[in-house]
């Protein structure tokens, strides 16, 4: 009798309907109830008429998980949606943690295009070789840990993709991060920013690490910092696939 | 008259048709010619009848790019396909590099679900927090560079996802990589492997880093190594979203 109830945890991609996978669309079409943060629910609503939509505000993530499990227990087929990929700074992990109290519910994670991949496609090909994703949000992570990762990733010459580079309270975090990366990366390192990936108002820019330090970014921006080989090819940010000439 | 010809560089996801995005399907449907490595062409062929399929074998990547550009110059609408995401160890970068000789051709990169995301969804939620992708292939990257990245990423407590963990010639590379990671990560670190993600014969396993060291993996396996917080929750690999209790 175990696991007879299933919840889909679905990454809807960066924003546009056509960036969703077929599996994500199927999961939402098969659901009675779609649960999510208000902004993401608004992105998909028009494409799934007749569904019940339940939302909780930002920072109410645990409540949102409980809501999904309780709806599922009522016999509803439920999808919990996240922007990008549910498994990258998304709800999939918390759903497993909260789910320890709901052993009768099975989770099916449906992957999606996370901002790193969606943004990379806009900029060119920055993530062709080894890269790191680092979130600059210190809401749940001590800044010392973030600092250590920025330094470690820079010293090992990773391409670095920064999530949550800024917010009203953290307006100088990108500058602090750049100063740390500049300890190991050249000020001429090719960098890029993409805002509102695959949504209305999408913008992107290529610049150097020195310029990135003083760039204006917001919470809808994803930041890309190249490795020592990353090039600007006619306005596109391109990392070669290796370090040997072929 | 610049950029009047366009080539789509398309990530088809880990394998199953339903893991493709709508944008990827549209690009292929709009194309006359689909170019790719034989294995990936075979994955999509049945879903796109009436298209011309052109393939080149492994390690003939530059030839494959030239083929795509030459077809496009003939007036054909061309898609270059890659498994996973075209921008992650894929062809997008090389297409820009080769494309310097074809300034009249514009590239449109269509992102997809890379193996890290597809495999993570199978294992649970291993990539919820900061992570690195590292390829163990030293075909184009000196091993010293790979070693430095494994050590740097381990020391900074990243979750690490390993691509190309093994091949006939590199059968002991995963063991070497584990020995390096064990310098900073506990032998009890929760790890996972997924083979043939979203394809026939998909298998997955959760184990410790100590067990991973002696695990058998092949070139179709993606390997996940947790951070210090990653847990095994009822057989699922789950990384919490932060380091503070909430």
Interface residues (C-beta under 8 A of the other chain):
Chain A: X11 X13 X16 X17 X18 X19 X20 X21 X22 X23 X25 X26 X62 X85 X86 X87 X88 X89 X90 X92 X93 X94 X95 X96 X97 X99 X100 X103 X107 X109 X110 X111 X112 X113 X114 X117 X118 X120 X121 X122 X124 X125 X126 X127 X128 X129 X130 X131 X132 X133 X134 X135 X139 X140 X141 X142 X145 X148 X149 X151 X152 X153 X155 X156 X157 X158 X233 X234 X236 X238 X239 X240 X241 X242 X243 X244 X246
Chain B: X11 X13 X16 X17 X18 X19 X20 X21 X22 X23 X25 X26 X62 X85 X86 X87 X88 X89 X90 X92 X93 X94 X95 X96 X97 X99 X100 X103 X107 X109 X110 X111 X112 X113 X114 X117 X118 X120 X121 X122 X124 X125 X126 X127 X128 X129 X130 X131 X132 X133 X134 X135 X139 X140 X141 X142 X145 X146 X148 X149 X151 X152 X153 X155 X156 X157 X158 X233 X234 X236 X238 X239 X240 X241 X242 X243 X244 X246
